[in-house]
Amino acid sequence: MKCDIIVPIYNTSDELLTRCLSSIAMQTVIKDIHVIIVDDGSTEIDSSNVINSFSDIIDIEYIRLEQNVGVGKARNIGLNCGTNEYILFCDSDDSYSSAFSVENLLQPFKEDDSTLLTMGAFLEQLDGIKFKKHQYNLTWVFAKIYRRSFLEKWNIQFPEMRANEDVGFNLLVWACINDVNRIKYTDDVVHMWHNNQNSITRQEDGEFKKVGMIEFVKSYIWMCEEKKKRGIYDTEFSKQQNINSLLMVYWYYVSMTNRVSDELMAQYNKYCYEFYDLVVDDLTELVNSKQFEKSYLDSLIKCSDITQNFIPLKSIYDWLFTFEKHRNIKKGG
């Protein structure tokens, strides 16, 4: 079972890239793995020596872009350059947790030909030797294997964004599958999400912290537009997915309130209004039902990192009322 592992890099240190490639080199199925490294226009580090040092061990392809295009487009370039049926994504500052990681993720495909996606557990390094285990996580693209023929059938690629492109990609994948029986899980820890303070998702004052939450909302908007193109927007699953996404947007709002500049909050709200306009009809169907209440309670648990540390200044209903009021003003009502 041949695999492509796509690894985007951008000014990744030799030490971290070596750790990543070493974890790939030790895989029990290394003979069936093709690695595609996409250098997204690095300006400070030349990774060619590290990559060449693994060329005798790993079937490795190195693509160097002339300019920085963002991780979403870099992943698409890697995706389009590959040909193998099974696709994995690994960030260059992360690593596989054991020699059996890829083999464990491939096993469900061997057992059931209808499988389209497999998901494993991963460890997030918080600080030092403290780790948090994640299971059944659909946010990130690592710790998963995607079937290429399925992605090509639905023409699924990443939104060309610089942060949180994983979210829209995975939500679209989930909507196109629309059958939980074709998604398989393993409780095995297959991936290590290392605490790299220089990465885009970890820098306290970096680009991610400034635009990350906005990019989340933009990824939800992108997801809705892509579902409409594929004629799957009006399914019950899609509607519930939209409501769940709107609840996530609310919790992001809670975490940002009084913690970011007025200018950034205004930008965030602008995209929130746009997303609300897309999903308001779905919300109208569910807002007075037990289903919405359950979705809200589920979101409380899912967003425990936020709900345990922040007190909402607006309830979910007050927040939605603000959006509805803005919508009516926009319509001239």
One Martini backbone bead per residue (centre of mass of N, CA, C, O) as a GRO file, in nm:
protein
  333
    1MET     BB    1   0.086   0.044   0.030
    2LYS     BB    2   0.103   0.347  -0.103
    3CYS     BB    3   0.269   0.654   0.008
    4ASP     BB    4   0.217   1.001   0.087
    5ILE     BB    5   0.434   1.246   0.237
    6ILE     BB    6   0.358   1.575   0.335
    7VAL     BB    7   0.617   1.843   0.372
    8PRO     BB    8   0.615   2.147   0.490
    9ILE     BB    9   0.850   2.425   0.461
   10TYR     BB   10   0.979   2.705   0.688
   11ASN     BB   11   1.258   2.770   0.832
   12THR     BB   12   1.365   2.498   0.919
   13SER     BB   13   1.550   2.343   1.116
   14ASP     BB   14   1.774   2.092   1.108
   15GLU     BB   15   1.686   1.952   1.369
   16LEU     BB   16   1.377   1.923   1.309
   17LEU     BB   17   1.394   1.786   1.031
   18THR     BB   18   1.553   1.541   1.128
   19ARG     BB   19   1.339   1.436   1.321
   20CYS     BB   20   1.117   1.395   1.114
   21LEU     BB   21   1.274   1.207   0.908
   22SER     BB   22   1.351   0.990   1.115
   23SER     BB   23   1.052   0.900   1.174
   24ILE     BB   24   1.013   0.801   0.883
   25ALA     BB   25   1.261   0.606   0.843
   26MET     BB   26   1.145   0.400   1.085
   27GLN     BB   27   0.934   0.278   0.925
   28THR     BB   28   0.807  -0.032   0.844
   29VAL     BB   29   0.693   0.108   0.550
   30ILE     BB   30   0.921   0.268   0.388
   31LYS     BB   31   0.903   0.127   0.098
   32ASP     BB   32   0.595   0.275   0.071
   33ILE     BB   33   0.735   0.565   0.086
   34HIS     BB   34   0.665   0.905  -0.019
   35VAL     BB   35   0.842   1.208  -0.002
   36ILE     BB   36   0.712   1.553   0.012
   37ILE     BB   37   0.895   1.848  -0.014
   38VAL     BB   38   0.784   2.187   0.063
   39ASP     BB   39   0.940   2.485  -0.004
   40ASP     BB   40   0.815   2.806   0.115
   41GLY     BB   41   1.046   3.018   0.064
   42SER     BB   42   1.300   3.018   0.214
   43THR     BB   43   1.533   3.269   0.375
   44GLU     BB   44   1.736   3.124   0.613
   45ILE     BB   45   1.716   2.815   0.507
   46ASP     BB   46   1.900   2.529   0.388
   47SER     BB   47   1.773   2.189   0.342
   48SER     BB   48   1.936   2.011   0.137
   49ASN     BB   49   2.137   1.854   0.319
   50VAL     BB   50   1.934   1.701   0.487
   51ILE     BB   51   1.779   1.568   0.255
   52ASN     BB   52   2.026   1.423   0.124
   53SER     BB   53   2.092   1.243   0.383
   54PHE     BB   54   1.808   1.069   0.314
   55SER     BB   55   1.815   0.950   0.012
   56ASP     BB   56   1.908   0.642   0.094
   57ILE     BB   57   1.635   0.587   0.278
   58ILE     BB   58   1.445   0.786   0.120
   59ASP     BB   59   1.176   0.858  -0.080
   60ILE     BB   60   1.263   1.179  -0.210
   61GLU     BB   61   1.106   1.502  -0.263
   62TYR     BB   62   1.214   1.831  -0.382
   63ILE     BB   63   1.039   2.145  -0.338
   64ARG     BB   64   1.118   2.477  -0.453
   65LEU     BB   65   1.005   2.785  -0.384
   66GLU     BB   66   1.044   3.122  -0.470
   67GLN     BB   67   0.784   3.179  -0.292
   68ASN     BB   68   0.565   3.269  -0.054
   69VAL     BB   69   0.224   3.098  -0.022
   70GLY     BB   70   0.161   2.908   0.193
   71VAL     BB   71   0.049   2.614   0.335
   72GLY     BB   72  -0.194   2.550   0.158
   73LYS     BB   73  -0.051   2.564  -0.122
   74ALA     BB   74   0.184   2.376  -0.054
   75ARG     BB   75   0.007   2.125  -0.013
   76ASN     BB   76  -0.116   2.122  -0.297
   77ILE     BB   77   0.146   2.076  -0.447
   78GLY     BB   78   0.208   1.805  -0.313
   79LEU     BB   79  -0.058   1.665  -0.389
   80ASN     BB   80  -0.016   1.698  -0.709
   81CYS     BB   81   0.267   1.533  -0.713
   82GLY     BB   82   0.127   1.294  -0.632
   83THR     BB   83   0.013   0.919  -0.669
   84ASN     BB   84  -0.067   0.791  -0.423
   85GLU     BB   85  -0.343   0.662  -0.243
   86TYR     BB   86  -0.191   0.747   0.026
   87ILE     BB   87  -0.231   1.027   0.259
   88LEU     BB   88   0.002   1.241   0.429
   89PHE     BB   89   0.062   1.475   0.705
   90CYS     BB   90   0.363   1.667   0.799
   91ASP     BB   91   0.522   1.854   1.006
   92SER     BB   92   0.856   1.963   1.036
   93ASP     BB   93   0.821   1.987   1.377
   94ASP     BB   94   0.739   1.694   1.372
   95SER     BB   95   0.636   1.346   1.463
   96TYR     BB   96   0.656   1.022   1.488
   97SER     BB   97   0.604   0.799   1.766
   98SER     BB   98   0.655   0.541   1.576
   99ALA     BB   99   0.724   0.268   1.365
  100PHE     BB  100   0.384   0.209   1.348
  101SER     BB  101   0.210   0.446   1.251
  102VAL     BB  102   0.146   0.392   0.947
  103GLU     BB  103   0.055   0.100   0.977
  104ASN     BB  104  -0.190   0.160   1.165
  105LEU     BB  105  -0.337   0.351   0.955
  106LEU     BB  106  -0.356   0.124   0.723
  107GLN     BB  107  -0.518  -0.120   0.834
  108PRO     BB  108  -0.820  -0.041   0.768
  109PHE     BB  109  -0.780  -0.063   0.457
  110LYS     BB  110  -0.726  -0.372   0.461
  111GLU     BB  111  -1.008  -0.450   0.608
  112ASP     BB  112  -1.154  -0.200   0.432
  113ASP     BB  113  -1.230  -0.080   0.115
  114SER     BB  114  -1.432   0.168   0.214
  115THR     BB  115  -1.217   0.330   0.323
  116LEU     BB  116  -1.125   0.695   0.348
  117LEU     BB  117  -1.048   0.734   0.667
  118THR     BB  118  -0.786   0.779   0.909
  119MET     BB  119  -0.753   0.790   1.278
  120GLY     BB  120  -0.537   0.910   1.528
  121ALA     BB  121  -0.355   0.960   1.790
  122PHE     BB  122  -0.217   1.246   1.982
  123LEU     BB  123   0.054   1.445   2.103
  124GLU     BB  124   0.070   1.738   2.302
  125GLN     BB  125   0.307   1.967   2.367
  126LEU     BB  126   0.318   2.197   2.625
  127ASP     BB  127   0.561   2.146   2.856
  128GLY     BB  128   0.815   1.978   2.819
  129ILE     BB  129   0.673   1.673   2.966
  130LYS     BB  130   0.396   1.779   2.879
  131PHE     BB  131   0.086   1.611   2.784
  132LYS     BB  132  -0.175   1.586   2.529
  133LYS     BB  133  -0.443   1.390   2.444
  134HIS     BB  134  -0.571   1.310   2.117
  135GLN     BB  135  -0.904   1.228   1.998
  136TYR     BB  136  -1.103   1.258   1.737
  137ASN     BB  137  -0.952   1.473   1.549
  138LEU     BB  138  -1.060   1.725   1.292
  139THR     BB  139  -0.863   1.969   1.261
  140TRP     BB  140  -0.614   1.814   1.184
  141VAL     BB  141  -0.402   1.640   0.939
  142PHE     BB  142  -0.272   1.485   1.132
  143ALA     BB  143  -0.311   1.150   1.207
  144LYS     BB  144  -0.369   1.071   0.894
  145ILE     BB  145  -0.555   0.905   0.621
  146TYR     BB  146  -0.601   0.955   0.274
  147ARG     BB  147  -0.789   0.900  -0.007
  148ARG     BB  148  -0.722   0.995  -0.321
  149SER     BB  149  -0.973   0.915  -0.493
  150PHE     BB  150  -1.165   1.079  -0.315
  151LEU     BB  151  -1.042   1.363  -0.347
  152GLU     BB  152  -1.067   1.362  -0.661
  153LYS     BB  153  -1.371   1.321  -0.691
  154TRP     BB  154  -1.421   1.603  -0.505
  155ASN     BB  155  -1.201   1.815  -0.533
  156ILE     BB  156  -0.994   1.823  -0.278
  157GLN     BB  157  -0.859   2.110  -0.120
  158PHE     BB  158  -0.693   2.366   0.000
  159PRO     BB  159  -0.708   2.647   0.137
  160GLU     BB  160  -0.535   2.954   0.058
  161MET     BB  161  -0.391   2.971   0.356
  162ARG     BB  162  -0.194   3.067   0.662
  163ALA     BB  163  -0.433   2.954   0.852
  164ASN     BB  164  -0.644   2.695   0.926
  165GLU     BB  165  -0.676   2.499   0.669
  166ASP     BB  166  -0.756   2.230   0.800
  167VAL     BB  167  -1.052   2.282   0.873
  168GLY     BB  168  -1.188   2.305   0.594
  169PHE     BB  169  -1.082   2.043   0.478
  170ASN     BB  170  -1.206   1.843   0.690
  171LEU     BB  171  -1.504   1.933   0.667
  172LEU     BB  172  -1.529   1.858   0.368
  173VAL     BB  173  -1.458   1.565   0.392
  174TRP     BB  174  -1.687   1.490   0.586
  175ALA     BB  175  -1.924   1.581   0.401
  176CYS     BB  176  -1.850   1.387   0.159
  177ILE     BB  177  -1.877   1.126   0.310
  178ASN     BB  178  -2.138   1.091   0.502
  179ASP     BB  179  -1.996   0.825   0.664
  180VAL     BB  180  -1.887   0.680   0.950
  181ASN     BB  181  -1.807   0.388   0.832
  182ARG     BB  182  -1.558   0.530   0.648
  183ILE     BB  183  -1.439   0.590   0.936
  184LYS     BB  184  -1.135   0.528   1.109
  185TYR     BB  185  -1.003   0.416   1.428
  186THR     BB  186  -0.722   0.476   1.651
  187ASP     BB  187  -0.573   0.464   1.978
  188ASP     BB  188  -0.312   0.509   1.870
  189VAL     BB  189  -0.016   0.670   1.894
  190VAL     BB  190   0.122   0.849   1.594
  191HIS     BB  191   0.177   1.152   1.709
  192MET     BB  192   0.387   1.455   1.738
  193TRP     BB  193   0.319   1.769   1.893
  194HIS     BB  194   0.537   2.001   1.909
  195ASN     BB  195   0.701   2.259   2.102
  196ASN     BB  196   0.727   2.527   1.879
  197GLN     BB  197   0.783   2.867   1.924
  198ASN     BB  198   0.832   2.926   1.596
  199SER     BB  199   0.565   2.863   1.521
  200ILE     BB  200   0.263   2.977   1.403
  201THR     BB  201   0.090   2.841   1.658
  202ARG     BB  202   0.297   2.962   1.908
  203GLN     BB  203   0.323   3.253   1.869
  204GLU     BB  204   0.233   3.519   2.058
  205ASP     BB  205   0.316   3.760   1.822
  206GLY     BB  206   0.218   3.633   1.573
  207GLU     BB  207   0.023   3.572   1.304
  208PHE     BB  208  -0.175   3.373   1.435
  209LYS     BB  209  -0.268   3.557   1.673
  210LYS     BB  210  -0.381   3.780   1.476
  211VAL     BB  211  -0.543   3.572   1.242
  212GLY     BB  212  -0.646   3.289   1.329
  213MET     BB  213  -0.950   3.337   1.397
  214ILE     BB  214  -1.023   3.451   1.122
  215GLU     BB  215  -0.939   3.196   0.962
  216PHE     BB  216  -1.148   3.016   1.078
  217VAL     BB  217  -1.396   3.161   0.959
  218LYS     BB  218  -1.302   3.149   0.663
  219SER     BB  219  -1.307   2.835   0.655
  220TYR     BB  220  -1.615   2.814   0.692
  221ILE     BB  221  -1.694   2.970   0.443
  222TRP     BB  222  -1.548   2.791   0.243
  223MET     BB  223  -1.702   2.533   0.309
  224CYS     BB  224  -1.982   2.629   0.220
  225GLU     BB  225  -1.910   2.694  -0.075
  226GLU     BB  226  -1.808   2.403  -0.145
  227LYS     BB  227  -2.074   2.253  -0.086
  228LYS     BB  228  -2.240   2.397  -0.301
  229LYS     BB  229  -2.073   2.302  -0.551
  230ARG     BB  230  -2.148   1.980  -0.462
  231GLY     BB  231  -2.452   1.948  -0.350
  232ILE     BB  232  -2.422   1.930   0.007
  233TYR     BB  233  -2.562   2.163   0.184
  234ASP     BB  234  -2.876   2.029   0.248
  235THR     BB  235  -2.797   1.839   0.446
  236GLU     BB  236  -2.823   1.740   0.766
  237PHE     BB  237  -2.523   1.724   0.821
  238SER     BB  238  -2.448   2.007   0.715
  239LYS     BB  239  -2.624   2.172   0.907
  240GLN     BB  240  -2.493   2.072   1.170
  241GLN     BB  241  -2.209   2.164   1.094
  242ASN     BB  242  -2.277   2.468   1.087
  243ILE     BB  243  -2.362   2.494   1.382
  244ASN     BB  244  -2.099   2.397   1.510
  245SER     BB  245  -1.930   2.626   1.383
  246LEU     BB  246  -2.081   2.862   1.516
  247LEU     BB  247  -2.008   2.779   1.807
  248MET     BB  248  -1.706   2.811   1.769
  249VAL     BB  249  -1.714   3.112   1.705
  250TYR     BB  250  -1.816   3.193   1.982
  251TRP     BB  251  -1.568   3.090   2.149
  252TYR     BB  252  -1.368   3.273   2.011
  253TYR     BB  253  -1.501   3.532   2.100
  254VAL     BB  254  -1.461   3.488   2.405
  255SER     BB  255  -1.142   3.473   2.391
  256MET     BB  256  -1.113   3.778   2.257
  257THR     BB  257  -1.241   3.939   2.462
  258ASN     BB  258  -1.036   4.190   2.577
  259ARG     BB  259  -0.754   4.076   2.401
  260VAL     BB  260  -0.801   4.264   2.159
  261SER     BB  261  -0.828   4.473   1.930
  262ASP     BB  262  -1.069   4.657   1.782
  263GLU     BB  263  -0.979   4.600   1.492
  264LEU     BB  264  -0.973   4.290   1.513
  265MET     BB  265  -1.267   4.256   1.608
  266ALA     BB  266  -1.395   4.380   1.354
  267GLN     BB  267  -1.289   4.166   1.158
  268TYR     BB  268  -1.418   3.926   1.291
  269ASN     BB  269  -1.717   4.023   1.272
  270LYS     BB  270  -1.734   4.040   0.968
  271TYR     BB  271  -1.709   3.725   0.925
  272CYS     BB  272  -1.938   3.644   1.108
  273TYR     BB  273  -2.165   3.775   0.944
  274GLU     BB  274  -2.112   3.611   0.687
  275PHE     BB  275  -2.160   3.332   0.813
  276TYR     BB  276  -2.442   3.379   0.925
  277ASP     BB  277  -2.581   3.427   0.650
  278LEU     BB  278  -2.533   3.127   0.555
  279VAL     BB  279  -2.671   2.974   0.838
  280VAL     BB  280  -2.950   3.089   0.941
  281ASP     BB  281  -3.151   2.876   0.836
  282ASP     BB  282  -3.042   2.645   1.007
  283LEU     BB  283  -3.088   2.786   1.278
  284THR     BB  284  -3.398   2.824   1.263
  285GLU     BB  285  -3.455   2.512   1.278
  286LEU     BB  286  -3.277   2.466   1.574
  287VAL     BB  287  -3.289   2.689   1.809
  288ASN     BB  288  -3.568   2.548   1.958
  289SER     BB  289  -3.415   2.286   2.005
  290LYS     BB  290  -3.260   2.015   2.147
  291GLN     BB  291  -3.031   2.005   1.940
  292PHE     BB  292  -2.904   2.278   2.008
  293GLU     BB  293  -2.850   2.223   2.304
  294LYS     BB  294  -2.661   1.985   2.255
  295SER     BB  295  -2.455   2.136   2.083
  296TYR     BB  296  -2.377   2.337   2.302
  297LEU     BB  297  -2.279   2.131   2.515
  298ASP     BB  298  -2.066   2.003   2.335
  299SER     BB  299  -1.902   2.270   2.301
  300LEU     BB  300  -1.819   2.300   2.596
  301ILE     BB  301  -1.634   2.052   2.590
  302LYS     BB  302  -1.459   2.106   2.338
  303CYS     BB  303  -1.402   2.415   2.478
  304SER     BB  304  -1.258   2.389   2.766
  305ASP     BB  305  -1.019   2.592   2.745
  306ILE     BB  306  -1.224   2.832   2.744
  307THR     BB  307  -1.457   2.773   2.959
  308GLN     BB  308  -1.243   2.766   3.208
  309ASN     BB  309  -1.111   3.083   3.146
  310PHE     BB  310  -1.390   3.217   3.043
  311ILE     BB  311  -1.627   3.484   3.056
  312PRO     BB  312  -1.910   3.556   2.917
  313LEU     BB  313  -2.054   3.863   2.806
  314LYS     BB  314  -2.220   3.675   2.610
  315SER     BB  315  -2.454   3.498   2.518
  316ILE     BB  316  -2.546   3.308   2.262
  317TYR     BB  317  -2.815   3.468   2.218
  318ASP     BB  318  -2.704   3.755   2.221
  319TRP     BB  319  -2.506   3.713   1.991
  320LEU     BB  320  -2.719   3.634   1.775
  321PHE     BB  321  -2.888   3.892   1.798
  322THR     BB  322  -2.671   4.082   1.691
  323PHE     BB  323  -2.667   3.950   1.406
  324GLU     BB  324  -2.966   3.991   1.338
  325LYS     BB  325  -2.963   4.295   1.360
  326HIS     BB  326  -2.749   4.341   1.140
  327ARG     BB  327  -2.909   4.202   0.914
  328ASN     BB  328  -3.156   4.395   0.916
  329ILE     BB  329  -3.002   4.652   0.854
  330LYS     BB  330  -2.883   4.555   0.583
  331LYS     BB  331  -3.188   4.507   0.467
  332GLY     BB  332  -3.376   4.746   0.594
  333GLY     BB  333  -3.550   4.634   0.865
   0.00000   0.00000   0.00000
